[in-house]
Each structure stands twice: as C-alpha cells, then as structure tokens.
Amino acid sequence: MGREFPLPAETRVFVVANQKGGVGKTTTTVNVAAGLALYGARILVIDLDPQGNASTALGIDHSEGTPGVYEAIIENEPLSKLLQPCAEHPGIQVVPATIDLAGAEIELVSIVARESRLKRVLDAHLAETEAAGEKYDYVFIDCPPSLGLLTVNALTAAREVLVPIQSEYYALEGLSQLLRHIDMVKSHLNPGLDVSTILLTMYDARTKLAGEVAAEVRGHFRDAVLRTAVPRSVRISEAPSHGQTVLAYDPASAGALSYLEASREIAMRNNLEGAR
C-alpha cells in the first residue's frame, strides 16, 4: 500500500483499556494494529486477556500449554521466546494468552514487585530489539475487562492509554472509575502514563443518542478523542470467527475503513510526549 503514515521516532506503547466489557477493546487492538502494519509499521501485540480473543483474531495458536504471556509475567521468560508472527499481517508479532493466564491474578499476589512484572520483560525486549536494529514502532497491550493485577501490569508497562468507548447509554458509566485507577497508577507506579487516545465504537449515526454520547465524550476529553468513530458493523463481529481482523476479512467494509482511518489518525498524531 506504500508508506503514507509517519513512523514514530520512539516506540509507542499503548494499553487498550476499559473495564466495561463489550466496548470493542480487543477489536480495536487488533484492527488498529493491522491498520498501522499495512503501512509498514512494526507492531507487537501482547494479549493480556485470559480469553485470548486478540490471539484468535490474529490467527495465533493459543491452545492450552502454548507458551505465552503467562510465562513472561509469572516465570520471567523473555518475550523473544514467546513471540508468534501473524501470517495475515506481516509486521505484527504476538505474545499470545492462554487459559493459564486466568490463574495469574492469584499467583501475582504473592510475587515481589507484582505490578511491574510485565514492564520488566517488555522493557528488556524493547531494548534488545532496538539494539539489534529491529525496533518496534508500536506495542499494543489488550487488557481483560477488569481492574485487577493484570490490568495494573499493563498500565505500569505502557506509556499511552487508548480507551474505546461504546456509543450507547451506559458508555460513560464506570469510566470515572477507570480514570481514577489510571491516576492511582500514575501517582505510584508510572508517572508518565497519558490517556492520549479515545475512540468511539459501535457508533450508529442514525440515532440521536449516539450523537449525544459522542458530544459528551468530545466535550469531556476534547483533543484526545479521534475524529473517526467506528460504526456498528456485522462484518466487524464476523471477522474473529474466521481468525481474521476486519481489515483482512472485508477490507472494503465500513468497519475496516473506519479502523484504517483511526490508525492513520493515531499515526499522524505521533504523540511522542506520551511516548516519553
């Protein structure tokens, strides 16, 4: 497709977070990653959700016993030994999640420096790849729909937060709780964390409610909100069942084009202030 997106000078590390389920976290993670990869960016996707949906959507094996992020955060295994390439999207590498990760929350409780286990292995891997001349342009960490220790690990390891917000009545319910949680992590663990990007998902332009929610979100978060809103789309819902992103499954669909445009916006912003 040719490179039309500027690549960041430093690796941008995003955590995709919202403790409310069903808002499009995983869908946003894999499709924004795919959109950026289409334009030549090198991407690392870390699947931190025990359900492994990001791994599924990227066509990555995450059956029980597959080495993945559990081994990284519990056993301190280097990420380089856990990576799987995404066949559909060259440029994307994935650290998969398996069902083993479901027990990690409990195991982390008794581990020293439990909040920074992911940060330690990720920072080591980023330093290693940069020294080898194979720097990642973006890292995306897909979180579970909770504010437990796995999400805290993701927030501690990241530099920017991308929050997908559903364009429906309960969209902002619980968001203040997420923001308080982020502020707590900033105060105690990661002062450089920045809520840099808000993406409206499941947007139905035909309804007055969607417009009202969008206006409220834009009024509150202002420049952090992407101009692009991702529409409610059957194609987006169907794609994971084929082990694909919507950009691979139906690249001409409205959902695919929206995620491609959202990826472009993120790249054009090139928020190095949040990446430092």
C-alpha positions as a printed NumPy array, in Angstrom:
array([[  0.   ,   0.   ,   0.   ],
       [  3.031,   2.254,   0.291],
       [  4.087,   4.082,   3.403],
       [  1.878,   7.109,   3.967],
       [  1.949,   7.048,   7.762],
       [  4.845,   8.665,   9.622],
       [  6.634,   6.21 ,  11.89 ],
       [  7.4  ,   7.357,  15.45 ],
       [ 11.   ,   8.077,  16.449],
       [ 10.426,   6.159,  19.683],
       [  8.344,   3.042,  20.299],
       [  4.821,   3.999,  21.355],
       [  3.443,   1.588,  23.959],
       [ -0.36 ,   1.59 ,  24.208],
       [ -2.573,  -0.175,  26.702],
       [ -6.116,  -0.645,  25.375],
       [ -8.261,  -0.472,  28.499],
       [-11.846,  -0.165,  29.667],
       [-13.136,  -2.348,  32.491],
       [-16.588,  -2.361,  30.888],
       [-16.971,  -5.48 ,  28.722],
       [-18.222,  -5.449,  25.141],
       [-16.961,  -1.997,  24.17 ],
       [-14.575,  -3.185,  21.456],
       [-11.229,  -3.346,  23.289],
       [ -9.916,  -6.435,  21.523],
       [-11.462,  -5.445,  18.191],
       [ -9.785,  -2.051,  18.465],
       [ -6.437,  -3.563,  19.482],
       [ -6.169,  -5.964,  16.55 ],
       [ -7.629,  -3.689,  13.867],
       [ -5.634,  -0.584,  14.763],
       [ -2.52 ,  -2.784,  14.863],
       [ -3.452,  -4.231,  11.454],
       [ -4.09 ,  -0.763,  10.013],
       [ -0.689,   0.507,  11.133],
       [  1.044,  -2.666,   9.924],
       [ -0.469,  -2.201,   6.452],
       [  1.562,   0.987,   6.174],
       [  4.878,  -0.51 ,   7.18 ],
       [  4.873,  -0.208,  10.978],
       [  6.421,  -2.986,  13.104],
       [  3.915,  -3.978,  15.777],
       [  3.996,  -6.077,  18.935],
       [  0.602,  -7.192,  20.294],
       [  0.545,  -8.534,  23.859],
       [ -2.656, -10.442,  24.616],
       [ -3.224,  -9.998,  28.355],
       [ -6.818, -11.282,  28.403],
       [ -7.122, -14.955,  29.522],
       [ -9.89 , -15.415,  26.927],
       [ -7.254, -14.956,  24.22 ],
       [ -9.568, -13.156,  21.809],
       [ -6.818, -10.969,  20.335],
       [ -4.785, -14.104,  19.63 ],
       [ -7.827, -15.659,  17.906],
       [ -8.484, -12.598,  15.744],
       [ -4.852, -12.525,  14.6  ],
       [ -4.854, -16.244,  13.766],
       [ -2.4  , -17.129,  16.538],
       [ -2.355, -20.507,  18.283],
       [ -3.194, -20.097,  21.971],
       [ -4.29 , -23.59 ,  22.932],
       [ -3.613, -24.79 ,  26.464],
       [  0.112, -25.293,  27.027],
       [  1.19 , -22.792,  24.345],
       [  3.951, -20.565,  25.777],
       [  2.702, -17.004,  26.103],
       [  2.298, -14.017,  28.357],
       [  1.751, -16.213,  31.441],
       [  5.329, -17.475,  31.134],
       [  6.537, -13.886,  30.742],
       [  4.925, -12.399,  33.841],
       [  4.988, -15.405,  36.181],
       [  8.157, -17.223,  35.085],
       [ 10.09 , -14.189,  33.754],
       [ 10.546, -15.845,  30.34 ],
       [ 11.978, -13.455,  27.697],
       [  9.371, -12.24 ,  25.195],
       [ 11.658, -13.221,  22.313],
       [ 10.964, -16.889,  23.163],
       [  7.197, -16.408,  23.203],
       [  6.531, -14.437,  20.008],
       [  4.405, -15.759,  17.161],
       [  4.252, -13.962,  13.779],
       [  0.855, -13.036,  12.366],
       [  0.603, -14.677,   8.938],
       [ -2.208, -12.395,   7.731],
       [ -0.426,  -9.164,   8.653],
       [  3.345,  -9.213,   8.134],
       [  4.881,  -6.804,  10.608],
       [  2.756,  -7.933,  13.555],
       [  4.187, -10.226,  16.203],
       [  2.027, -11.547,  19.034],
       [  2.607, -12.782,  22.57 ],
       [ -0.492, -14.984,  22.981],
       [ -2.702, -15.506,  26.021],
       [ -3.744, -18.983,  27.123],
       [ -6.191, -20.164,  29.765],
       [ -3.189, -20.469,  32.138],
       [ -3.366, -16.697,  32.464],
       [ -6.668, -16.99 ,  34.359],
       [ -4.732, -18.092,  37.453],
       [ -2.086, -15.401,  37.129],
       [ -4.078, -12.819,  39.126],
       [ -3.912, -15.076,  42.181],
       [ -0.272, -16.064,  41.645],
       [  0.802, -12.433,  41.255],
       [ -0.471, -11.532,  44.736],
       [  2.494, -13.177,  46.476],
       [  5.187, -12.134,  43.952],
       [  7.631,  -9.312,  44.723],
       [  7.097,  -6.174,  42.568],
       [  3.932,  -7.816,  41.238],
       [  2.699,  -4.659,  39.482],
       [  5.784,  -4.334,  37.262],
       [  6.333,  -7.904,  36.038],
       [  5.171,  -7.106,  32.502],
       [  7.106,  -3.824,  32.39 ],
       [ 10.34 ,  -5.623,  33.235],
       [ 10.113,  -8.19 ,  30.436],
       [  8.733,  -5.677,  27.913],
       [ 11.443,  -3.071,  28.577],
       [ 14.115,  -5.763,  28.251],
       [ 12.632,  -6.937,  24.938],
       [ 12.326,  -3.399,  23.535],
       [ 15.954,  -2.663,  24.452],
       [ 17.067,  -5.947,  22.865],
       [ 15.187,  -5.376,  19.587],
       [ 16.334,  -1.752,  19.33 ],
       [ 19.972,  -2.792,  19.844],
       [ 19.519,  -5.353,  17.038],
       [ 18.134,  -2.665,  14.704],
       [ 14.651,  -4.204,  14.789],
       [ 12.8  ,  -1.569,  16.814],
       [  9.032,  -1.85 ,  17.145],
       [  7.061,   1.23 ,  16.163],
       [  4.041,   0.336,  18.301],
       [  3.181,  -2.016,  21.141],
       [ -0.488,  -2.731,  21.935],
       [ -1.47 ,  -4.464,  25.179],
       [ -5.004,  -5.88 ,  25.161],
       [ -6.431,  -5.945,  28.715],
       [ -9.118,  -8.077,  30.353],
       [-12.398,  -6.296,  31.252],
       [-11.398,  -5.736,  34.879],
       [ -9.164,  -3.533,  37.015],
       [ -7.171,  -6.4  ,  38.558],
       [ -3.438,  -7.042,  38.689],
       [ -3.167,  -7.935,  35.008],
       [ -4.572,  -4.531,  34.028],
       [ -2.321,  -2.821,  36.597],
       [  0.655,  -4.595,  34.996],
       [ -0.429,  -3.302,  31.588],
       [ -0.884,   0.28 ,  32.849],
       [  2.514,   0.158,  34.534],
       [  4.226,  -1.108,  31.365],
       [  2.531,   1.309,  28.925],
       [  3.149,   4.93 ,  28.012],
       [ -0.232,   5.764,  26.478],
       [ -3.804,   4.636,  27.139],
       [ -6.277,   4.043,  24.31 ],
       [ -9.849,   3.87 ,  25.633],
       [-12.598,   2.521,  23.345],
       [-15.985,   3.949,  24.388],
       [-19.231,   2.435,  23.179],
       [-21.622,   4.994,  21.701],
       [-24.531,   3.925,  23.903],
       [-26.365,   4.985,  27.055],
       [-24.058,   3.32 ,  29.584],
       [-20.897,   4.383,  27.753],
       [-19.59 ,   6.692,  30.451],
       [-20.738,   4.513,  33.346],
       [-17.659,   3.243,  35.116],
       [-15.318,   5.396,  33.04 ],
       [-14.634,   7.65 ,  36.023],
       [-13.584,   4.517,  37.924],
       [-11.111,   3.644,  35.147],
       [ -9.712,   7.183,  35.192],
       [ -9.298,   7.077,  38.974],
       [ -7.481,   3.762,  38.584],
       [ -5.198,   5.28 ,  35.926],
       [ -4.494,   8.281,  38.202],
       [ -3.555,   5.904,  41.013],
       [ -1.132,   4.055,  38.736],
       [  0.316,   7.4  ,  37.611],
       [  0.804,   8.509,  41.215],
       [  2.504,   5.35 ,  42.459],
       [  3.865,   3.338,  39.545],
       [  4.005,   5.124,  36.18 ],
       [  4.007,   8.949,  36.294],
       [  4.459,   9.258,  32.511],
       [  1.216,   7.428,  31.625],
       [ -1.009,   9.513,  29.351],
       [ -4.66 ,   8.982,  28.341],
       [ -3.796,  10.048,  24.814],
       [ -6.5  ,   8.437,  22.679],
       [-10.267,   7.912,  22.955],
       [-12.103,   6.01 ,  20.206],
       [-15.892,   5.933,  19.836],
       [-17.03 ,   2.43 ,  18.843],
       [-20.341,   0.841,  17.772],
       [-21.468,   4.236,  16.503],
       [-24.865,   4.463,  14.812],
       [-25.165,   7.861,  13.123],
       [-28.928,   7.322,  12.628],
       [-29.671,   7.638,  16.335],
       [-29.875,  10.824,  18.339],
       [-28.425,   9.   ,  21.349],
       [-25.15 ,   8.19 ,  19.577],
       [-24.713,  11.862,  18.716],
       [-25.403,  12.891,  22.32 ],
       [-22.897,  10.374,  23.703],
       [-20.294,  11.475,  21.14 ],
       [-20.833,  15.136,  22.056],
       [-20.481,  14.356,  25.771],
       [-17.289,  12.358,  25.229],
       [-15.774,  15.036,  22.986],
       [-16.759,  17.747,  25.46 ],
       [-15.022,  15.928,  28.297],
       [-11.899,  14.537,  26.579],
       [-11.537,  17.141,  23.811],
       [ -8.423,  16.575,  21.654],
       [ -7.858,  13.044,  22.918],
       [-10.968,  11.864,  21.006],
       [-10.282,  10.652,  17.481],
       [-12.402,  12.273,  14.779],
       [-13.13 ,   8.808,  13.398],
       [-15.961,   6.853,  15.03 ],
       [-16.214,   3.109,  14.301],
       [-19.722,   2.135,  13.174],
       [-21.702,  -0.824,  14.454],
       [-20.935,  -3.472,  11.843],
       [-21.806,  -7.121,  11.232],
       [-18.501,  -7.524,   9.364],
       [-16.525,  -6.451,  12.444],
       [-18.415,  -9.043,  14.516],
       [-17.943, -11.823,  11.946],
       [-14.212, -11.397,  11.358],
       [-12.864, -13.031,  14.585],
       [-14.801, -16.251,  13.913],
       [-12.642, -16.59 ,  10.776],
       [ -9.447, -15.908,  12.733],
       [ -9.083, -12.555,  10.991],
       [ -9.183,  -8.822,  11.576],
       [-11.938,  -6.963,   9.721],
       [ -9.19 ,  -5.389,   7.578],
       [ -8.315,  -8.861,   6.286],
       [-11.852, -10.28 ,   6.291],
       [-13.574,  -7.483,   4.365],
       [-11.173,  -4.616,   3.636],
       [-13.787,  -2.602,   1.73 ],
       [-16.347,  -2.64 ,   4.572],
       [-17.255,   0.475,   6.534],
       [-15.768,  -1.056,   9.695],
       [-12.426,  -1.801,   8.026],
       [-12.2  ,   1.672,   6.502],
       [-13.023,   3.266,   9.87 ],
       [-10.288,   1.333,  11.667],
       [ -7.836,   2.198,   8.888],
       [ -8.708,   5.882,   9.312],
       [ -8.399,   5.606,  13.117],
       [ -4.946,   4.053,  12.613],
       [ -3.988,   6.954,  10.36 ],
       [ -5.109,   9.483,  12.97 ],
       [ -3.062,   7.76 ,  15.671],
       [ -0.005,   7.717,  13.413],
       [ -0.41 ,  11.359,  12.39 ],
       [ -0.689,  12.47 ,  15.997],
       [  2.621,  10.776,  16.71 ],
       [  2.254,  11.623,  20.392],
       [  5.894,  11.448,  21.467],
       [  5.034,  13.48 ,  24.516],
       [  3.001,  10.496,  25.698],
       [  5.699,   8.12 ,  24.492],
       [  8.499,   9.589,  26.58 ]])
